[in-house]
C-alpha cells in the first residue's frame, strides 16, 4: 500500500533527507526563537518525506519522480 503512494525517486529522497539534516544542524547552531522553530519544522518535513518517499505537494500536482 505504501509503495503505491510513493512519488519520489531515490535521488530525490536522498537529497531531501540530507538537506533536512543539514538544515536542522544549521538551525540549531546559528538561529534561535521563531526562525529556529520554523527551520526545525521545515527540516522535519524534509526528513519525513525523504524517509517515506511521499510528498503531498507532488500528489497535489500529480508529479512523480520515481520513474
C-alpha positions in Angstrom: 0.0 0.0 0.0 2.7 2.5 1.0 4.7 1.6 -2.2 1.7 2.8 -4.3 1.7 6.2 -2.7 5.4 6.8 -3.1 6.0 9.5 -5.7 9.7 10.4 -5.1 12.7 8.8 -6.7 15.7 7.6 -4.8 17.8 10.7 -5.7 15.0 13.0 -4.6 14.6 11.1 -1.3 18.4 11.2 -0.5 18.7 14.9 -1.3 15.6 15.7 0.9 17.0 13.7 3.8 20.5 15.2 3.7 19.1 18.7 3.2 16.8 18.1 6.2 19.7 17.0 8.4 21.9 20.0 7.3 19.0 22.5 7.9 18.4 21.0 11.3 22.0 21.4 12.3 22.2 24.9 10.9 19.1 26.0 12.7 20.4 24.5 16.0 23.8 26.2 15.6 23.1 29.6 14.2 19.4 30.6 14.9 17.1 31.0 17.9 13.5 31.9 18.6 10.8 31.7 15.9 13.2 31.4 13.0 14.7 28.3 14.6 11.3 26.7 15.2 10.3 27.3 11.5 13.5 25.8 10.3 13.0 22.8 12.6 9.6 22.3 11.1 10.8 22.5 7.5 13.7 20.2 8.3 11.3 17.7 9.9 9.1 17.7 6.8 12.2 17.2 4.5 13.4 14.3 6.7 10.0 12.6 6.9 9.3 12.9 3.1 12.8 11.6 2.5 12.2 8.5 4.6 8.7 7.8 3.4 9.1 8.8 -0.3 5.7 10.5 -0.2 5.4 14.2 -0.9 1.9 15.7 -0.6 2.7 18.7 -2.8 3.8 16.2 -5.5 0.4 14.5 -5.1 -1.4 17.7 -5.4 0.2 18.5 -8.8 0.4 14.8 -9.9 4.2 14.9 -10.1 6.2 11.6 -9.8 10.0 11.4 -9.8 10.2 7.6 -9.2 10.2 6.5 -12.8 
